Amino acid sequence: MRIIPAIDILNSKCVRLSKGDYASQKIYSHNPLEVAKEFEAHGMQYLHLVDLDGAKSKHIVNFKILESIAQYTALKIDFGGGIKSTADVERAFNSGASQITIGSVAVDKPTLFLEWLQKYGPDKIILGADAHNRKIASHGWMQVADMDIVDFIHYFEKEGVQYVVCTDIEKDGMLNGPALNLYKELIAKTKIQLIASGGVSSLQDLYDLKAIACHGAIIGKAIYEGAISLLELSKLC
């Protein structure tokens, strides 16, 4: 299982939110590159990098930070937030992203999303499937569609999607455990490579996600709050 630490960027700082609420932001570092280097120094191979400014502005904002992390580390970066156009996609890949996560465009413009999937390949495009009470949420989680998450993933799986990042919004940043039952259901009903996001608070949570065959697990606040140490994570990489 991929161990994937997360860096969320807001105003060029490394922050964490609770349930996606910008008003809840807590700053953990003024230097995202140094945080990424620390992850790499502890054996991490992957990074989930989120442009929160981009998500709000509806276009990529923090591509320079992506560039610097890609240049000065060997981390395989999954980048998301604010990717709304083909120009944004190109900018993300040209700035060093190994993969990009697309959520809102898949909801609003599925045809465009599928064009990107075909052009860049399913190994490069991750479907962002974030849910509030099983309904798909998009646009920085400000909009909730009347669409069940299983149906949403099924549709794109049939079109060739292989990787899905799924966040249960109620779990995000709350350190109260991941949405295991939802993930079990998604793994049972689809053949996608599922990356769990939200709620991881302990090593046991990671063991539980591995036991149900999650492809990866994104860890954010648990690292920054010291609930899981990088030394502990390094033994799982």
ZIHUCOR-V340144 format. One record per residue. N is the residue number from 1. RES is the residue in one small letter. PSI is psi as a letter, one per 40 degrees, with the letter a starting at -180 (999 if undefined). Layout:
# ZIHUCOR-V340144
N/RES/PSI
N/RES/PSI
This chain:
# ZIHUCOR-V340144
1/m/h
2/r/h
3/i/h
4/i/g
5/p/i
6/a/i
7/i/h
8/d/h
9/i/h
10/l/h
11/n/f
12/s/e
13/k/i
14/c/h
15/v/i
16/r/i
17/l/i
18/s/h
19/k/f
20/g/e
21/d/h
22/y/d
23/a/e
24/s/e
25/q/i
26/k/h
27/i/h
28/y/d
29/s/i
30/h/e
31/n/g
32/p/d
33/l/d
34/e/d
35/v/d
36/a/d
37/k/d
38/e/d
39/f/d
40/e/d
41/a/d
42/h/e
43/g/e
44/m/i
45/q/e
46/y/i
47/l/h
48/h/h
49/l/h
50/v/h
51/d/g
52/l/d
53/d/d
54/g/d
55/a/d
56/k/d
57/s/e
58/k/f
59/h/i
60/i/h
61/v/d
62/n/f
63/f/d
64/k/d
65/i/d
66/l/d
67/e/d
68/s/d
69/i/d
70/a/d
71/q/d
72/y/e
73/t/i
74/a/e
75/l/i
76/k/h
77/i/h
78/d/h
79/f/h
80/g/i
81/g/h
82/g/e
83/i/h
84/k/e
85/s/i
86/t/d
87/a/d
88/d/d
89/v/d
90/e/d
91/r/d
92/a/d
93/f/d
94/n/d
95/s/e
96/g/e
97/a/h
98/s/d
99/q/i
100/i/i
101/t/h
102/i/h
103/g/c
104/s/d
105/v/d
106/a/d
107/v/d
108/d/d
109/k/g
110/p/d
111/t/d
112/l/d
113/f/d
114/l/d
115/e/d
116/w/d
117/l/d
118/q/d
119/k/d
120/y/e
121/g/i
122/p/e
123/d/e
124/k/d
125/i/h
126/i/h
127/l/h
128/g/h
129/a/g
130/d/h
131/a/i
132/h/h
133/n/f
134/r/e
135/k/i
136/i/h
137/a/i
138/s/a
139/h/f
140/g/f
141/w/e
142/m/e
143/q/h
144/v/h
145/a/i
146/d/g
147/m/h
148/d/i
149/i/d
150/v/d
151/d/d
152/f/d
153/i/d
154/h/d
155/y/d
156/f/d
157/e/d
158/k/d
159/e/e
160/g/e
161/v/h
162/q/d
163/y/h
164/v/h
165/v/h
166/c/h
167/t/h
168/d/h
169/i/d
170/e/e
171/k/e
172/d/h
173/g/e
174/m/e
175/l/f
176/n/f
177/g/i
178/p/i
179/a/g
180/l/d
181/n/d
182/l/d
183/y/d
184/k/d
185/e/d
186/l/d
187/i/d
188/a/d
189/k/e
190/t/i
191/k/e
192/i/i
193/q/h
194/l/h
195/i/h
196/a/i
197/s/h
198/g/h
199/g/e
200/v/h
201/s/e
202/s/i
203/l/d
204/q/d
205/d/d
206/l/d
207/y/d
208/d/d
209/l/d
210/k/d
211/a/d
212/i/e
213/a/f
214/c/i
215/h/d
216/g/i
217/a/h
218/i/h
219/i/h
220/g/c
221/k/d
222/a/d
223/i/d
224/y/d
225/e/e
226/g/e
227/a/d
228/i/h
229/s/i
230/l/d
231/l/d
232/e/d
233/l/d
234/s/d
235/k/e
236/l/e
237/c/999
